[in-house]
Amino acid sequence: MNPTDLKQRIISLSADAGFEKCAISPAMAVQRGDYYRHWLKSGRAGKMDYLHRNTELRTDVGKLLPGAKSVIVCALNYHQSDPMTLNDAGRPRGKVAMYAWGGDYHKIIKRKLFGIVDQLRSEVAMPFETKVCVDTAPILEREYAAMSGIGWIGKNTLVLDPTLGSYFFLGLIVTTLELPPDSPSPDHCGSCTRCLDACPTDAFPAAYEMDASRCISYLTIELRDETVPDALSSSMGDWVFGCDVCQQVCPHNNDVPQTQEPKFAIRPPGPRPDLEAMKNMTDDEFREQLKGSAIKRAKPDMLRRNARIALANHARDAER
């Protein structure tokens, strides 16, 4: 199989696995490596110390897999409609970012990517090596997605596609197979600044730059402290896990399709968890309810903290 035919076969296998898009990036150092290092030095990563480790790996997949020639980038849509109202049955409810409404995407996407690799091994005679990466490997997935043409990195720092918007996961296969690369996608953000203007915590000091230490997703998922600074907690609203505000206001997300992945079907605690119940839930109850959920990334103490903050914000808003 020649490289062009092999690439088309990979795209076909990715579609069979349920991915909406598949594109190829060369396995080279990312073009914005210096920007990333400056971003870290400026403190934009907050207390995510792990981002300061393996910097050379994160910016060059060739160091993750010696001999790598190509990066296969796949996109899986997770967009779906919210079936609940904000205050169901009169009880204050929080908000969970859409990507965590269903099953844990790490496991779902890894299974799909390993399936593609297994099929390739049965069809390709030449020996080759791969590394499957889904969010937890020390590489900058978004940079390779942009280099592959899956989409462009928008002003809110998310990868955007004209059809899928930004509601999609990325899965990467780094490989020693040499495949024809795709061209980067042009930037379609134009003069729009809706995402920057809408951020409740002013987490965007400039277009295309995020101060993660101010982002609600960081505050609810990554910040392990017992409390959140008052200046930020009062702006978190009722978000208890992640935040979708900069996606909700993006024009490219106005008409995106619904996910076709059944494993993303909504499961407890769902889009709008009961805040009083979350605040009082025991560690064992959290572990039982969150089996197979990406929400496990936040520890029980953090989720209870987030629920208390959301309840306080509800009460303050009710008094106004």
C-alpha positions as CSV (number, residue, x, y, z in Angstrom):
1,M,0.0,0.0,0.0
2,N,1.5,3.3,-1.0
3,P,1.4,6.3,1.5
4,T,-1.5,8.0,-0.2
5,D,-3.6,4.8,-0.2
6,L,-2.6,4.1,3.3
7,K,-3.7,7.6,4.4
8,Q,-7.1,7.1,2.8
9,R,-7.4,3.7,4.5
10,I,-6.7,5.3,7.9
11,I,-9.3,8.0,7.2
12,S,-11.8,5.3,6.3
13,L,-11.0,3.3,9.5
14,S,-11.4,6.4,11.6
15,A,-14.9,7.0,10.1
16,D,-15.8,3.4,10.8
17,A,-14.7,3.9,14.4
18,G,-17.1,6.9,14.7
19,F,-14.7,9.8,14.3
20,E,-16.1,12.8,12.4
21,K,-12.7,14.0,11.1
22,C,-9.3,12.6,10.6
23,A,-6.2,14.5,9.3
24,I,-2.4,14.1,9.3
25,S,0.3,16.3,10.8
26,P,4.0,15.8,10.3
27,A,5.7,14.5,13.5
28,M,7.7,17.7,14.0
29,A,8.2,20.1,16.9
30,V,5.2,22.3,17.3
31,Q,5.4,25.8,15.8
32,R,4.5,27.6,19.0
33,G,6.9,25.9,21.4
34,D,8.5,29.2,22.5
35,Y,5.1,30.6,23.2
36,Y,4.2,27.6,25.4
37,R,7.5,28.0,27.4
38,H,6.8,31.7,27.8
39,W,3.2,30.9,28.9
40,L,4.5,28.6,31.6
41,K,7.1,31.1,32.9
42,S,4.5,33.9,33.1
43,G,2.4,31.8,35.6
44,R,-0.5,31.2,33.3
45,A,-0.6,27.5,34.3
46,G,-1.6,28.3,37.9
47,K,-0.8,25.4,40.2
48,M,-0.7,22.8,37.4
49,D,2.9,21.9,38.2
50,Y,2.7,18.8,35.9
51,L,2.7,21.1,32.9
52,H,6.2,22.3,33.8
53,R,7.4,18.7,33.5
54,N,8.4,17.0,30.2
55,T,8.3,20.3,28.3
56,E,10.5,19.0,25.5
57,L,8.2,16.0,25.1
58,R,5.1,18.2,25.0
59,T,6.5,20.3,22.2
60,D,8.0,17.5,20.0
61,V,6.3,14.1,19.5
62,G,9.6,12.9,18.0
63,K,10.9,12.8,21.6
64,L,7.8,10.8,22.7
65,L,8.2,8.2,19.9
66,P,11.7,8.1,18.4
67,G,11.5,7.7,14.6
68,A,8.0,9.2,14.4
69,K,7.0,10.5,11.0
70,S,3.3,11.3,11.3
71,V,0.6,12.2,13.7
72,I,-2.9,10.9,12.9
73,V,-5.4,13.4,14.5
74,C,-9.0,12.3,15.0
75,A,-12.0,14.4,16.2
76,L,-15.0,13.0,18.0
77,N,-18.1,15.1,18.4
78,Y,-19.6,15.2,21.9
79,H,-22.3,17.9,21.4
80,Q,-25.8,17.3,22.7
81,S,-28.8,19.2,24.0
82,D,-29.3,19.9,27.7
83,P,-32.6,18.2,28.7
84,M,-33.0,19.9,32.1
85,T,-34.0,23.3,33.3
86,L,-31.8,25.4,35.5
87,N,-33.9,24.9,38.7
88,D,-35.6,21.6,38.3
89,A,-38.3,21.1,41.0
90,G,-37.2,24.4,42.6
91,R,-33.9,23.0,44.0
92,P,-30.8,24.9,43.1
93,R,-28.7,23.1,40.6
94,G,-25.2,23.5,39.3
95,K,-23.7,23.1,35.8
96,V,-21.3,20.5,34.4
97,A,-19.4,21.1,31.2
98,M,-20.9,19.2,28.3
99,Y,-17.9,17.0,27.7
100,A,-18.5,15.3,31.1
101,W,-22.2,14.6,30.8
102,G,-21.6,11.0,29.6
103,G,-19.0,8.3,29.8
104,D,-15.3,9.0,30.3
105,Y,-14.0,10.1,26.9
106,H,-10.5,8.9,27.7
107,K,-11.5,5.2,27.7
108,I,-13.9,5.6,24.8
109,I,-11.5,7.3,22.4
110,K,-8.5,5.1,23.4
111,R,-10.5,2.0,22.5
112,K,-11.4,3.5,19.1
113,L,-7.8,4.5,18.4
114,F,-6.3,1.1,19.5
115,G,-8.9,-0.5,17.2
116,I,-7.6,1.5,14.3
117,V,-4.0,0.5,15.1
118,D,-4.9,-3.2,15.4
119,Q,-6.6,-3.1,12.0
120,L,-3.6,-1.4,10.5
121,R,-1.3,-4.0,11.9
122,S,-3.4,-6.7,10.2
123,E,-3.3,-4.9,6.8
124,V,0.2,-3.2,6.6
125,A,3.1,-5.5,5.9
126,M,5.9,-3.2,7.0
127,P,6.7,-2.9,10.7
128,F,5.7,0.3,12.4
129,E,5.4,1.8,15.9
130,T,2.6,3.9,17.4
131,K,1.8,5.9,20.5
132,V,-1.9,6.5,21.3
133,C,-2.6,9.7,23.0
134,V,-5.9,11.0,24.6
135,D,-5.4,14.0,26.7
136,T,-3.1,12.4,29.3
137,A,0.1,12.0,27.3
138,P,2.7,14.8,27.6
139,I,2.0,16.4,24.2
140,L,0.1,19.5,23.0
141,E,-2.8,17.9,21.2
142,R,-4.3,21.2,20.1
143,E,-1.1,22.3,18.3
144,Y,-1.0,19.1,16.3
145,A,-4.7,19.3,15.5
146,A,-4.1,22.8,14.1
147,M,-1.0,21.7,12.2
148,S,-3.1,18.8,10.7
149,G,-5.9,21.1,9.6
150,I,-8.5,19.5,11.9
151,G,-9.3,23.1,12.8
152,W,-7.7,26.3,13.8
153,I,-7.0,27.5,17.4
154,G,-9.5,30.1,18.2
155,K,-9.3,33.2,20.3
156,N,-10.6,31.1,23.3
157,T,-7.6,28.8,22.7
158,L,-9.9,25.9,21.7
159,V,-9.7,24.1,18.3
160,L,-12.5,25.2,16.1
161,D,-13.9,23.6,12.9
162,P,-16.5,25.2,10.7
163,T,-18.8,22.1,10.9
164,L,-18.2,20.7,14.4
165,G,-17.5,24.0,16.1
166,S,-15.5,23.3,19.3
167,Y,-17.6,20.5,20.9
168,F,-15.2,17.7,20.0
169,F,-12.5,15.6,21.6
170,L,-9.1,15.0,20.1
171,G,-7.4,11.6,19.8
172,L,-3.9,11.2,18.4
173,I,-1.9,8.3,17.0
174,V,1.8,9.1,16.7
175,T,3.4,6.7,14.3
176,T,6.6,5.9,12.4
177,L,4.5,5.5,9.3
178,E,5.2,8.2,6.8
179,L,1.9,9.7,5.6
180,P,1.1,12.7,3.3
181,P,0.4,15.6,5.7
182,D,-2.7,17.8,5.4
183,S,-2.6,21.6,5.3
184,P,-3.4,23.8,8.3
185,S,-6.8,25.3,8.4
186,P,-7.2,29.1,8.0
187,D,-8.4,31.1,11.0
188,H,-12.1,32.0,10.8
189,C,-12.4,34.0,14.0
190,G,-12.2,37.3,12.2
191,S,-13.0,40.3,14.3
192,C,-15.3,38.4,16.7
193,T,-14.5,38.7,20.4
194,R,-17.6,37.1,21.9
195,C,-15.7,34.4,23.8
196,L,-13.3,37.0,25.3
197,D,-16.1,39.3,26.3
198,A,-18.3,36.6,27.9
199,C,-15.7,35.0,30.2
200,P,-17.1,35.4,33.7
201,T,-13.6,35.5,35.3
202,D,-11.7,37.4,32.6
203,A,-9.5,34.5,31.9
204,F,-8.4,35.8,28.5
205,P,-5.7,38.6,28.9
206,A,-5.6,38.7,25.1
207,A,-7.0,37.0,22.1
208,Y,-5.5,33.5,21.6
209,E,-4.2,33.5,25.2
210,M,-5.7,32.0,28.3
211,D,-4.7,32.6,31.9
212,A,-5.6,29.2,33.1
213,S,-5.3,30.3,36.8
214,R,-8.5,32.3,36.3
215,C,-10.4,29.8,34.1
216,I,-13.5,28.2,35.8
217,S,-12.5,24.9,34.4
218,Y,-9.2,25.2,36.2
219,L,-10.8,26.4,39.4
220,T,-13.4,23.6,39.5
221,I,-11.2,20.7,38.3
222,E,-7.5,21.4,38.7
223,L,-7.2,23.7,41.7
224,R,-6.9,21.4,44.7
225,D,-7.0,24.1,47.4
226,E,-9.7,24.0,50.1
227,T,-11.0,27.3,49.0
228,V,-11.1,29.4,45.8
229,P,-10.1,33.1,46.1
230,D,-13.1,35.3,46.7
231,A,-12.4,37.5,43.8
232,L,-12.8,34.5,41.5
233,S,-15.4,32.3,43.4
234,S,-18.0,35.0,43.2
235,S,-17.7,34.9,39.4
236,M,-17.9,31.1,39.0
237,G,-21.7,31.2,39.0
238,D,-23.2,27.7,39.3
239,W,-20.5,25.8,37.5
240,V,-19.3,22.8,39.6
241,F,-17.2,21.0,36.9
242,G,-15.7,22.8,34.0
243,C,-17.3,25.7,32.0
244,D,-18.7,26.1,28.5
245,V,-19.4,29.8,28.4
246,C,-16.8,30.6,25.8
247,Q,-18.2,27.8,23.6
248,Q,-21.8,28.7,24.2
249,V,-21.3,32.2,22.8
250,C,-19.2,31.2,19.8
251,P,-21.0,31.6,16.4
252,H,-19.3,28.5,15.1
253,N,-21.2,26.5,17.6
254,N,-24.6,27.7,16.6
255,D,-25.6,24.8,14.3
256,V,-23.2,22.0,15.2
257,P,-24.6,18.4,14.9
258,Q,-25.6,16.1,17.8
259,T,-23.1,13.4,18.8
260,Q,-23.7,10.0,17.4
261,E,-21.6,8.2,20.1
262,P,-24.0,6.2,22.3
263,K,-21.5,6.1,25.2
264,F,-21.8,9.8,25.6
265,A,-25.5,9.4,26.6
266,I,-26.2,11.5,29.7
267,R,-25.6,9.7,33.0
268,P,-25.6,10.9,36.6
269,P,-24.9,13.5,37.8
270,G,-25.8,14.9,34.4
271,P,-25.7,18.5,33.2
272,R,-27.4,20.0,36.2
273,P,-26.5,18.3,39.5
274,D,-28.5,19.0,42.7
275,L,-26.2,21.3,44.7
276,E,-27.4,20.4,48.1
277,A,-27.0,16.7,47.3
278,M,-23.5,17.2,45.9
279,K,-22.5,19.3,48.9
280,N,-23.5,16.5,51.3
281,M,-22.4,13.5,49.3
282,T,-19.9,11.2,51.0
283,D,-16.7,10.0,49.3
284,D,-18.2,6.5,48.8
285,E,-21.3,8.0,47.2
286,F,-19.1,10.0,44.8
287,R,-17.0,7.0,43.9
288,E,-20.1,5.0,43.2
289,Q,-21.9,7.6,41.2
290,L,-18.9,8.7,39.2
291,K,-17.7,5.3,38.0
292,G,-16.9,5.6,34.3
293,S,-17.2,9.4,34.4
294,A,-14.6,12.0,33.5
295,I,-15.8,14.0,36.6
296,K,-13.6,11.7,38.7
297,R,-10.8,14.1,37.7
298,A,-12.1,16.3,40.5
299,K,-11.8,14.8,44.0
300,P,-14.9,14.6,46.3
301,D,-13.6,17.4,48.5
302,M,-13.3,19.6,45.5
303,L,-16.8,18.8,44.2
304,R,-18.3,19.6,47.6
305,R,-16.3,22.8,47.7
306,N,-17.6,23.7,44.2
307,A,-21.2,23.0,45.3
308,R,-20.8,25.3,48.3
309,I,-19.5,28.1,46.1
310,A,-22.4,27.6,43.6
311,L,-25.0,27.6,46.4
312,A,-23.5,30.8,47.8
313,N,-23.7,32.4,44.4
314,H,-27.3,31.2,44.0
315,A,-28.2,32.8,47.4
316,R,-26.4,36.1,46.6
317,D,-28.2,36.3,43.2
318,A,-31.5,35.6,44.8
319,E,-31.1,38.5,47.2
320,R,-30.6,40.9,44.4
